[in-house]
Amino acid sequence: MNPVAIGNSRSRQQLRLNWPDGREQWLDHAELRRQCPCSQCRAFRLRGMAPLVDARVRLIEVNSQGYGLQLVFSDGHERGIYPWAYLEGLTPNL
């Protein structure tokens, strides 16, 4: 299921996803960076290590990839493509 609207609030430092069922989900930029699904970040987490992410990291670009979003962060990380189901399963920050 794809969101019907996507917004990036730099002032709130959160990504907003509006789902077809009416839910609105807000995801923190730094937490999105920590949960990056790219192979490098996943391997890091599988080894039991938590990626070190500066709390000031910002989402600076959002690129649609059809099945999800490529997120580009202010620390230069841009390798992760976040599938819709993955994003929907992340815990929103209200």
Wavefront OBJ file of the C-alpha trace (Angstrom):
o trace
v 0.000 0.000 0.000
v 1.431 3.366 -1.044
v 0.837 6.581 0.907
v -1.503 9.127 -0.653
v 0.689 12.041 0.477
v 4.282 12.495 1.636
v 5.732 15.532 3.361
v 9.076 16.414 4.851
v 8.913 18.877 7.722
v 12.352 20.314 8.329
v 11.085 22.379 11.260
v 9.651 19.262 12.982
v 12.536 17.156 11.637
v 10.056 14.477 10.621
v 8.787 12.719 7.519
v 4.976 12.630 7.210
v 3.169 9.798 5.439
v -0.594 9.850 4.884
v -1.932 6.338 4.248
v -5.093 5.488 2.231
v -6.904 4.335 5.385
v -6.636 7.856 6.856
v -3.678 7.261 9.172
v -1.013 9.956 9.404
v 2.455 8.732 10.355
v 5.315 10.983 11.485
v 8.846 9.531 11.449
v 11.832 11.277 13.007
v 14.721 12.063 10.641
v 17.432 10.687 12.967
v 15.458 7.498 13.642
v 14.932 6.977 9.906
v 18.696 7.288 9.455
v 19.318 4.763 12.271
v 16.855 2.325 10.665
v 18.335 2.599 7.158
v 17.652 -0.662 5.281
v 20.738 -0.548 3.033
v 22.989 -3.620 3.149
v 25.774 -1.818 5.015
v 23.500 -0.524 7.785
v 21.620 -3.838 8.047
v 24.908 -5.752 8.393
v 25.978 -3.336 11.120
v 22.753 -3.974 13.072
v 22.979 -7.760 12.520
v 26.369 -7.681 14.252
v 24.597 -6.187 17.269
v 25.930 -2.692 16.785
v 23.812 0.417 16.657
v 24.713 2.902 13.922
v 25.995 6.141 15.428
v 23.721 8.864 14.136
v 23.966 12.490 15.142
v 20.592 13.636 16.510
v 20.926 16.737 14.306
v 20.902 14.722 11.055
v 18.272 15.986 8.630
v 16.422 14.458 5.730
v 17.338 16.733 2.833
v 15.885 14.871 -0.147
v 13.057 12.387 -0.715
v 13.092 10.466 -4.022
v 10.251 8.178 -5.073
v 11.408 4.763 -6.262
v 7.960 3.331 -7.053
v 8.020 0.660 -4.347
v 9.335 3.030 -1.687
v 11.510 6.062 -1.022
v 15.201 6.782 -1.345
v 16.059 9.111 1.521
v 19.073 11.422 1.384
v 20.406 12.647 4.710
v 22.504 15.653 5.681
v 25.367 13.340 6.729
v 25.689 12.257 3.076
v 24.085 8.836 3.493
v 21.815 8.056 0.535
v 22.110 4.312 -0.064
v 18.917 3.138 1.610
v 15.683 2.615 -0.246
v 12.828 2.324 2.242
v 10.004 0.120 0.887
v 6.462 1.242 1.744
v 5.832 -1.769 4.013
v 9.109 -1.082 5.873
v 8.156 2.563 6.448
v 4.649 1.617 7.517
v 6.091 -0.791 10.105
v 8.350 1.807 11.745
v 7.126 3.266 15.011
v 5.866 6.790 14.435
v 6.904 9.644 16.709
v 3.782 11.538 17.713
l 1 2 3 4 5 6 7 8 9 10 11 12 13 14 15 16 17 18 19 20 21 22 23 24 25 26 27 28 29 30 31 32 33 34 35 36 37 38 39 40 41 42 43 44 45 46 47 48 49 50 51 52 53 54 55 56 57 58 59 60 61 62 63 64 65 66 67 68 69 70 71 72 73 74 75 76 77 78 79 80 81 82 83 84 85 86 87 88 89 90 91 92 93 94
